[in-house]
Amino acid sequence: MRRCSVGAGWALALLLQGAGAGAQTPAQGALSLPEAWENADGDELDELIQRAALGNPQAGTRNVSAVLLRGTSPRVAATALDALAAMGRPEAAPVIERFLEHHRPSLRMHAIDAAGVLHTPSLVRALEARLGDPEPAVRARAAWRLGEVGSRANTPRLWLALDRDLTASATARGNVTTFMHALVVSLARLGNTEDLDRLLAYLRRVPFPAMADAFRAVLDRRDVQDPVKIRVVQALGNLGTREAREFLSAWAGAQPAGRAPPNPVVAAARTAAGRI
């Protein structure tokens, strides 16, 4: 079995770093494995990891982390990262952080998903760092996960990434709009009033389908005040396109009827759609 090169001493240090937030400190033999795991081939190890994810999460996290830190095949590593996510133990965070920098993009993607599940403070910071990943698909995945588990504190890095990506999109093709899509939707989910007003300025710079998903997220947020939502509706109305009309009509039509007094945002959306 081909193994990744991770020094055992440093690997143990990673595990010890993760022994916070209620986690128990691993014993000195943290990198040791039960005999059945030691002697397992790739398929058998894959099955053992899947079983561990359904059993005792503390023991499972210890064994699965040891597999990752000792080194294993990419296929087994992917299963192991998914298992750490399923078990959700915070002491797995240092191992997941390590794989956020793995040379294989596919394993970075699995690590990003695991980081999104655990979302410890250190993992959220590590997700921010992945916004600069060389692979567009990895950057996009990190942006989506930040939008799901991050906070207003993460928006400066999201804005920086968006402005850089807009500059790059002038000369590059490929998954760049996928990254933009993830960035604007995450900003819509996490941003405050200032961020949401700033997002309106990107309406003609970012492809409309991405902005539509972003503004749908804004309009559906319960913590955003009606005046902010009405500004979004008015900006879409001023755009004056068929896409904007269809978006406003569909959003307004999907809202619950019979509210008293009538929802002013829904009313504004219907009025704006009718004027296009």
C-alpha positions as CSV (number, residue, x, y, z in Angstrom):
1,M,0.0,0.0,0.0
2,R,1.4,3.4,-1.0
3,R,1.7,5.8,2.0
4,C,1.8,9.5,2.2
5,S,4.9,10.9,3.9
6,V,3.8,12.3,7.2
7,G,6.3,12.1,10.0
8,A,4.9,10.1,13.0
9,G,6.1,12.6,15.5
10,W,4.6,15.5,13.8
11,A,1.4,13.5,13.2
12,L,1.1,12.8,16.9
13,A,1.6,16.5,17.6
14,L,-1.3,17.3,15.3
15,L,-3.5,15.0,17.3
16,L,-2.4,16.5,20.5
17,Q,-3.2,20.0,19.2
18,G,-6.7,18.8,18.5
19,A,-7.3,17.6,22.0
20,G,-9.2,20.7,23.0
21,A,-12.8,21.9,23.1
22,G,-13.7,18.9,25.3
23,A,-11.6,16.3,23.5
24,Q,-9.6,13.9,25.5
25,T,-5.8,13.9,25.1
26,P,-4.7,10.8,23.0
27,A,-2.3,8.3,24.6
28,Q,1.2,8.1,23.4
29,G,0.2,5.2,21.2
30,A,-2.3,7.4,19.3
31,L,-0.8,6.3,16.0
32,S,-1.2,2.6,16.8
33,L,-4.1,0.6,15.3
34,P,-6.0,-2.5,16.3
35,E,-4.5,-5.6,14.7
36,A,-7.3,-6.0,12.3
37,W,-6.6,-2.5,10.9
38,E,-2.9,-3.1,10.8
39,N,-3.3,-6.2,8.6
40,A,-6.1,-4.9,6.4
41,D,-5.7,-4.4,2.7
42,G,-7.3,-1.4,0.9
43,D,-10.8,-2.9,0.5
44,E,-10.8,-4.2,4.1
45,L,-9.5,-1.0,5.5
46,D,-12.2,0.9,3.6
47,E,-14.9,-1.3,5.2
48,L,-13.4,-1.0,8.6
49,I,-13.5,2.8,8.3
50,Q,-17.1,2.8,7.2
51,R,-18.0,0.6,10.2
52,A,-16.1,2.9,12.5
53,A,-18.2,5.8,11.4
54,L,-21.3,4.0,12.7
55,G,-19.8,2.9,16.0
56,N,-18.1,4.7,19.0
57,P,-17.2,8.1,17.6
58,Q,-14.3,8.7,19.9
59,A,-12.6,5.4,19.2
60,G,-13.5,5.6,15.5
61,T,-12.0,9.1,15.2
62,R,-8.8,8.0,16.8
63,N,-8.4,5.0,14.5
64,V,-9.4,6.8,11.3
65,S,-7.2,9.7,12.1
66,A,-4.3,7.3,12.7
67,V,-4.9,5.8,9.2
68,L,-4.8,9.2,7.6
69,L,-1.7,10.3,9.4
70,R,0.2,7.1,8.9
71,G,-0.6,7.3,5.1
72,T,-2.9,5.4,2.9
73,S,-4.2,5.3,-0.7
74,P,-6.2,8.2,-2.1
75,R,-9.4,6.1,-2.2
76,V,-9.1,5.0,1.4
77,A,-8.2,8.6,2.5
78,A,-11.3,9.9,0.9
79,T,-13.4,7.4,2.8
80,A,-11.6,8.3,6.0
81,L,-12.2,12.0,5.6
82,D,-15.9,11.4,5.0
83,A,-16.0,9.2,8.1
84,L,-14.4,11.9,10.2
85,A,-17.1,14.3,9.0
86,A,-19.8,11.7,9.9
87,M,-18.4,11.2,13.4
88,G,-18.1,15.0,13.9
89,R,-15.5,14.9,16.7
90,P,-13.5,18.1,17.2
91,E,-10.2,16.3,17.8
92,A,-10.2,15.4,14.1
93,A,-9.8,19.0,13.1
94,P,-5.9,19.0,12.9
95,V,-6.0,15.9,10.6
96,I,-8.6,17.6,8.4
97,E,-6.5,20.8,8.3
98,R,-3.6,18.8,7.1
99,F,-5.6,17.3,4.2
100,L,-6.9,20.8,3.2
101,E,-3.3,21.2,1.9
102,H,-3.0,17.8,0.3
103,H,-1.4,17.8,-3.2
104,R,-4.5,16.0,-4.6
105,P,-7.4,18.3,-5.3
106,S,-9.9,15.5,-4.8
107,L,-8.7,15.0,-1.2
108,R,-8.8,18.7,-0.6
109,M,-12.4,18.7,-1.6
110,H,-13.2,15.9,0.8
111,A,-11.3,17.7,3.5
112,I,-13.3,20.9,2.8
113,D,-16.6,19.0,3.2
114,A,-15.3,17.6,6.5
115,A,-14.2,21.0,7.6
116,G,-17.7,22.3,6.8
117,V,-19.3,19.7,9.1
118,L,-16.9,20.3,12.1
119,H,-16.4,24.0,11.5
120,T,-14.2,24.6,14.5
121,P,-12.7,28.1,14.5
122,S,-9.4,26.8,13.1
123,L,-11.1,24.9,10.3
124,V,-13.2,28.0,9.3
125,R,-9.9,29.9,9.1
126,A,-8.5,27.1,7.0
127,L,-11.5,27.2,4.7
128,E,-10.8,30.9,4.1
129,A,-7.3,30.0,3.0
130,R,-8.7,27.6,0.4
131,L,-10.3,30.6,-1.3
132,G,-6.8,31.0,-2.9
133,D,-6.5,27.4,-3.9
134,P,-5.0,26.9,-7.4
135,E,-7.9,24.7,-8.4
136,P,-11.1,26.6,-9.3
137,A,-13.4,23.7,-8.2
138,V,-11.6,23.6,-4.8
139,R,-12.0,27.4,-4.4
140,A,-15.7,27.2,-5.2
141,R,-16.3,24.3,-2.7
142,A,-14.5,26.3,0.0
143,A,-16.6,29.4,-0.7
144,W,-19.9,27.4,-0.5
145,R,-18.9,25.8,2.8
146,L,-17.9,29.2,4.2
147,G,-21.4,30.5,3.2
148,E,-22.9,27.6,5.2
149,V,-20.8,27.7,8.4
150,G,-19.0,31.1,8.4
151,S,-20.0,34.4,9.8
152,R,-19.8,38.2,9.0
153,A,-16.1,38.0,10.0
154,N,-15.4,35.9,6.8
155,T,-16.8,38.5,4.4
156,P,-13.6,40.5,3.9
157,R,-11.9,37.5,2.5
158,L,-14.9,36.6,0.3
159,W,-14.9,40.2,-1.1
160,L,-11.2,40.0,-1.8
161,A,-11.6,36.7,-3.6
162,L,-14.6,38.0,-5.7
163,D,-12.7,41.1,-6.9
164,R,-9.7,39.0,-7.8
165,D,-11.9,36.5,-9.7
166,L,-13.7,39.2,-11.6
167,T,-10.3,40.6,-12.7
168,A,-9.2,37.1,-13.7
169,S,-12.4,36.4,-15.6
170,A,-11.6,39.0,-18.1
171,T,-8.9,36.8,-19.6
172,A,-9.6,33.3,-18.2
173,R,-12.3,30.8,-18.9
174,G,-13.5,27.5,-17.3
175,N,-14.9,27.2,-13.7
176,V,-14.4,30.9,-12.9
177,T,-18.1,31.6,-12.9
178,T,-18.6,28.7,-10.6
179,F,-16.4,30.3,-8.1
180,M,-18.1,33.7,-8.6
181,H,-21.5,32.0,-8.0
182,A,-20.3,30.5,-4.7
183,L,-18.8,33.8,-3.6
184,V,-21.8,36.0,-4.2
185,V,-24.2,33.5,-2.7
186,S,-22.0,33.2,0.4
187,L,-21.7,37.0,0.7
188,A,-25.5,37.1,0.5
189,R,-25.9,34.6,3.3
190,L,-23.3,36.1,5.6
191,G,-23.2,39.8,4.9
192,N,-24.7,42.7,6.9
193,T,-26.6,45.6,5.4
194,E,-23.4,47.2,4.2
195,D,-22.3,44.0,2.4
196,L,-25.8,43.5,0.8
197,D,-25.9,47.1,-0.5
198,R,-22.4,46.6,-1.9
199,L,-23.5,43.4,-3.6
200,L,-26.0,45.4,-5.6
201,A,-23.1,47.1,-7.4
202,Y,-22.1,43.8,-8.8
203,L,-25.5,43.2,-10.5
204,R,-24.2,44.0,-14.0
205,R,-20.7,42.6,-13.4
206,V,-21.5,39.0,-12.4
207,P,-23.7,36.7,-14.6
208,F,-27.3,37.1,-13.7
209,P,-28.0,33.4,-12.7
210,A,-25.4,33.7,-9.9
211,M,-26.7,37.0,-8.7
212,A,-30.3,35.7,-8.8
213,D,-29.3,32.9,-6.4
214,A,-27.5,35.5,-4.2
215,F,-30.5,37.9,-4.1
216,R,-32.9,35.0,-3.5
217,A,-30.8,34.2,-0.4
218,V,-31.1,37.8,0.7
219,L,-34.9,38.0,0.2
220,D,-35.3,34.7,2.1
221,R,-33.2,35.8,5.1
222,R,-35.3,36.5,8.2
223,D,-32.6,38.7,9.8
224,V,-32.6,41.2,6.9
225,Q,-34.9,44.2,7.3
226,D,-37.6,44.9,4.7
227,P,-36.0,48.2,3.5
228,V,-32.9,46.3,2.5
229,K,-34.9,43.7,0.6
230,I,-36.9,46.4,-1.1
231,R,-33.7,48.0,-2.4
232,V,-32.7,44.6,-3.9
233,V,-36.1,44.4,-5.6
234,Q,-35.8,47.9,-6.9
235,A,-32.3,47.3,-8.3
236,L,-33.6,44.2,-10.1
237,G,-36.5,46.2,-11.5
238,N,-34.1,48.9,-12.7
239,L,-32.2,46.2,-14.5
240,G,-35.2,45.9,-16.8
241,T,-34.4,42.5,-18.3
242,R,-36.6,39.5,-19.0
243,E,-34.5,37.5,-16.5
244,A,-35.1,40.0,-13.8
245,R,-38.8,40.1,-14.5
246,E,-39.0,36.3,-14.4
247,F,-37.0,36.2,-11.2
248,L,-39.2,38.7,-9.4
249,S,-42.4,37.2,-10.5
250,A,-41.3,33.7,-9.5
251,W,-40.1,34.8,-6.1
252,A,-43.2,36.8,-5.3
253,G,-45.4,33.9,-6.5
254,A,-43.7,31.5,-4.2
255,Q,-44.4,33.5,-1.0
256,P,-47.2,32.6,1.4
257,A,-50.5,34.4,0.6
258,G,-52.9,35.9,3.0
259,R,-50.6,37.9,5.2
260,A,-52.2,40.9,6.9
261,P,-50.9,43.5,6.4
262,P,-49.5,42.5,3.0
263,N,-45.8,41.8,2.8
264,P,-44.3,45.0,1.4
265,V,-41.4,43.2,-0.2
266,V,-43.7,40.9,-2.1
267,A,-45.8,43.9,-3.2
268,A,-42.6,45.7,-4.3
269,A,-41.5,42.7,-6.3
270,R,-44.8,42.4,-8.1
271,T,-44.8,46.1,-8.9
272,A,-41.3,46.0,-10.2
273,A,-42.0,42.9,-12.3
274,G,-45.1,44.5,-13.8
275,R,-43.1,47.6,-14.9
276,I,-40.5,45.6,-16.9
